[in-house]
Amino acid sequence: MFFTCCFIPLVLISQTPEIPASTTEQQLENITENNEDAETEDDYYLQQMKQYIKNPINLNTANENDLKELSLLNPIQIQSLISYRNLFGKFVNIYELQAIPSWGIELIQKIRPFVSVNENPVLLTTLKARLSKGDHGVLLRLSQTLEKSKGYLVDSVNNFYPGSPQKILVRYKYQFKNLLQYGVVAEKDAGEQFFKGKQKQGFDFYSAHFFVKDIGIIKSIALGILL
């Protein structure tokens, strides 16, 4: 047996105070710095955490995968939360989480900006609403090594870079909560041609993705294309 005895936790319920914006921003910076996966080419982790601030995960309805995607809880903490919720029912106040085995006040404060125990208002689940009520994001990144590589010196017909030394990354992403997401990424490597020569299509790498879940009988669909 997981529990050797059962008890009903006593939690004093009060209105949960608002989290100051400065505190939330500082927590976001700290979590991002401490996450090894945060240093990605397109800052995906940072953008995803900002989405959780705008649309917190409801701990009364979140499943194991939802909690894993948050990337702030270990497997033991996730299972403890689900087991506690199954035994005692829905959470009433965020600080009721202190009664969960392996959970403490530091962990609660850490995840607090990204989670909620309140019932969300009517969730817009129609495809039309998802396509019009989400957030758009555009990232443009241009970088160049200051020291010129020998490959740009035309000293041989077969031994030089035909394109410019700039590396270019363009990303567009649309997201509605965790129910719909799609986007495209285009990238040009340093030394590659751009809309000329052998690269008349522009970038030398394109990708696109589409994800939707909970549409009618469809649990989830994920598509990806690489060109």
Secondary structure per residue as TSV (DSSP state, phi and psi in degrees):
chain	resnum	aa	ss	phi	psi
A	1	M	-	360.0	140.7
A	2	F	-	-74.3	-38.7
A	3	F	-	-109.0	131.2
A	4	T	S	-86.5	-18.6
A	5	C	S	-154.5	159.0
A	6	C	-	-111.0	145.4
A	7	F	-	-149.7	158.5
A	8	I	-	-106.3	113.8
A	9	P	-	-68.9	141.9
A	10	L	-	-99.0	117.5
A	11	V	-	-126.0	126.5
A	12	L	-	-80.0	119.6
A	13	I	-	-98.1	130.2
A	14	S	-	-141.6	167.7
A	15	Q	-	-64.2	128.5
A	16	T	-	-71.6	122.3
A	17	P	-	-68.2	154.3
A	18	E	-	-67.5	147.2
A	19	I	-	-91.9	122.4
A	20	P	-	-57.0	142.2
A	21	A	H	-60.2	-37.6
A	22	S	H	-64.7	-37.1
A	23	T	H	-66.1	-43.8
A	24	T	H	-62.2	-43.4
A	25	E	H	-63.3	-40.1
A	26	Q	H	-66.2	-41.0
A	27	Q	H	-63.2	-40.4
A	28	L	H	-63.5	-41.9
A	29	E	H	-64.0	-43.4
A	30	N	H	-64.8	-44.4
A	31	I	H	-65.3	-41.2
A	32	T	H	-64.4	-41.8
A	33	E	H	-65.2	-34.1
A	34	N	H	-86.8	-6.1
A	35	N	-	-95.1	120.1
A	36	E	G	-65.5	-25.9
A	37	D	G	-84.5	-1.6
A	38	A	G	-73.2	-27.5
A	39	E	-	-84.9	68.6
A	40	T	-	-104.8	165.7
A	41	E	T	-61.1	-33.9
A	42	D	T	-119.3	23.9
A	43	D	-	47.0	40.5
A	44	Y	H	-61.2	-43.9
A	45	Y	H	-61.2	-44.3
A	46	L	H	-61.5	-44.9
A	47	Q	H	-64.9	-37.2
A	48	Q	H	-66.5	-39.2
A	49	M	H	-67.3	-34.1
A	50	K	H	-65.8	-33.2
A	51	Q	H	-63.9	-39.4
A	52	Y	H	-67.1	-30.5
A	53	I	H	-65.9	-41.7
A	54	K	H	-74.3	-36.1
A	55	N	S	-131.0	81.2
A	56	P	-	-61.6	149.6
A	57	I	E	-71.8	129.9
A	58	N	E	-83.0	111.5
A	59	L	T	-69.5	-12.4
A	60	N	T	-82.5	-15.5
A	61	T	T	-126.7	-10.9
A	62	A	-	-64.9	138.2
A	63	N	-	-96.9	-176.5
A	64	E	H	-61.0	-41.3
A	65	N	H	-65.6	-40.0
A	66	D	H	-59.3	-42.2
A	67	L	H	-72.1	-33.2
A	68	K	H	-65.8	-39.8
A	69	E	H	-63.8	-24.1
A	70	L	T	-66.7	-26.3
A	71	S	-	63.5	22.1
A	72	L	S	-118.8	-5.3
A	73	L	S	-121.0	140.9
A	74	N	-	-87.0	167.8
A	75	P	H	-57.3	-36.6
A	76	I	H	-66.0	-42.8
A	77	Q	H	-66.0	-37.3
A	78	I	H	-65.4	-47.9
A	79	Q	H	-65.5	-35.8
A	80	S	H	-63.7	-42.1
A	81	L	H	-63.5	-47.0
A	82	I	H	-64.4	-41.3
A	83	S	H	-65.2	-42.0
A	84	Y	H	-63.5	-44.6
A	85	R	H	-64.5	-39.6
A	86	N	H	-65.8	-31.6
A	87	L	H	-82.2	-44.0
A	88	F	H	-107.2	-8.2
A	89	G	-	92.5	-168.1
A	90	K	S	-66.5	148.9
A	91	F	-	-75.8	144.3
A	92	V	S	-100.8	-38.3
A	93	N	S	-135.8	147.7
A	94	I	G	-59.4	-32.6
A	95	Y	G	-80.7	-3.8
A	96	E	G	-65.0	-19.0
A	97	L	G	-62.8	-19.4
A	98	Q	G	-63.0	-22.1
A	99	A	G	-80.9	-7.9
A	100	I	S	-79.6	132.3
A	101	P	T	-57.3	137.9
A	102	S	T	75.4	6.5
A	103	W	-	-109.4	144.4
A	104	G	-	-142.4	176.7
A	105	I	H	-63.6	-34.7
A	106	E	H	-64.8	-42.4
A	107	L	H	-65.5	-40.5
A	108	I	H	-63.0	-44.4
A	109	Q	H	-64.3	-33.1
A	110	K	H	-67.5	-42.5
A	111	I	H	-94.0	-8.6
A	112	R	G	-54.5	-40.4
A	113	P	G	-65.7	-15.8
A	114	F	G	-110.8	-0.2
A	115	V	E	-133.3	166.3
A	116	S	E	-150.2	157.0
A	117	V	-	-117.8	4.5
A	118	N	S	-84.8	147.3
A	119	E	-	-69.4	130.0
A	120	N	-	-70.6	151.9
A	121	P	S	-60.6	174.0
A	122	V	-	-49.2	120.5
A	123	L	-	-80.1	127.2
A	124	L	-	-78.0	107.4
A	125	T	-	-110.4	-7.5
A	126	T	S	-70.8	149.4
A	127	L	H	-62.0	-36.8
A	128	K	H	-61.9	-43.7
A	129	A	H	-66.6	-40.6
A	130	R	H	-63.7	-33.9
A	131	L	H	-78.7	-14.0
A	132	S	H	-118.9	-15.0
A	133	K	S	-107.0	8.5
A	134	G	S	-91.4	-168.0
A	135	D	E	-114.3	137.9
A	136	H	E	-101.3	142.3
A	137	G	E	-140.5	136.7
A	138	V	E	-128.4	131.8
A	139	L	E	-124.6	128.1
A	140	L	E	-125.0	121.9
A	141	R	E	-129.6	127.2
A	142	L	E	-125.8	127.9
A	143	S	E	-137.7	154.4
A	144	Q	-	-154.3	135.7
A	145	T	-	-74.6	128.4
A	146	L	S	-65.7	-40.4
A	147	E	S	-76.3	123.8
A	148	K	-	-74.1	128.0
A	149	S	-	-74.3	153.2
A	150	K	G	-62.7	-22.5
A	151	G	G	-65.8	-15.9
A	152	Y	G	-91.2	-3.0
A	153	L	S	-88.8	116.5
A	154	V	-	-79.5	79.7
A	155	D	-	-107.4	-1.9
A	156	S	S	-154.9	143.2
A	157	V	T	-62.2	-32.8
A	158	N	T	-106.8	10.5
A	159	N	S	-139.7	64.6
A	160	F	S	-159.8	160.1
A	161	Y	-	-85.0	124.6
A	162	P	-	-77.4	-19.4
A	163	G	S	-105.5	-173.2
A	164	S	-	-78.5	160.5
A	165	P	S	-79.3	-0.7
A	166	Q	-	-79.6	140.6
A	167	K	E	-104.7	127.7
A	168	I	E	-123.9	132.9
A	169	L	E	-128.2	128.7
A	170	V	E	-127.1	129.3
A	171	R	E	-135.7	134.6
A	172	Y	E	-121.5	134.1
A	173	K	E	-139.8	137.1
A	174	Y	E	-118.6	136.6
A	175	Q	E	-145.1	132.0
A	176	F	E	-117.2	106.2
A	177	K	T	47.3	-135.4
A	178	N	T	-111.4	24.9
A	179	L	T	-103.3	-23.3
A	180	L	E	-151.7	134.5
A	181	Q	E	-153.6	136.9
A	182	Y	E	-151.0	158.9
A	183	G	E	-176.5	171.2
A	184	V	E	-134.6	149.6
A	185	V	E	-131.2	134.3
A	186	A	E	-129.2	136.6
A	187	E	E	-141.2	137.7
A	188	K	E	-118.9	127.2
A	189	D	-	-83.0	154.7
A	190	A	T	-60.8	135.9
A	191	G	T	91.8	-10.2
A	192	E	-	-89.3	150.0
A	193	Q	-	-72.6	160.8
A	194	F	S	-136.9	108.1
A	195	F	S	58.5	32.9
A	196	K	B	-162.0	170.0
A	197	G	T	60.0	-129.4
A	198	K	T	-81.3	-4.5
A	199	Q	B	-116.9	54.8
A	200	K	T	-68.8	-17.6
A	201	Q	T	-81.9	0.9
A	202	G	S	98.0	-107.8
A	203	F	-	-70.8	154.5
A	204	D	S	-94.3	0.2
A	205	F	E	-146.3	128.5
A	206	Y	E	-129.6	145.3
A	207	S	E	-148.2	154.3
A	208	A	E	-144.3	149.5
A	209	H	E	-141.4	155.0
A	210	F	E	-145.8	131.8
A	211	F	E	-140.2	133.8
A	212	V	E	-145.9	147.1
A	213	K	E	-143.4	159.9
A	214	D	E	57.7	53.7
A	215	I	E	-112.9	103.1
A	216	G	T	60.0	-126.6
A	217	I	T	-83.8	-5.6
A	218	I	E	-84.3	120.3
A	219	K	E	-73.6	-48.9
A	220	S	E	-165.4	150.7
A	221	I	E	-135.3	131.4
A	222	A	E	-132.0	124.8
A	223	L	E	-127.0	146.0
A	224	G	E	-144.7	143.3
A	225	I	E	-131.9	132.8
A	226	L	E	-119.3	133.1
A	227	L	-	-126.0	360.0
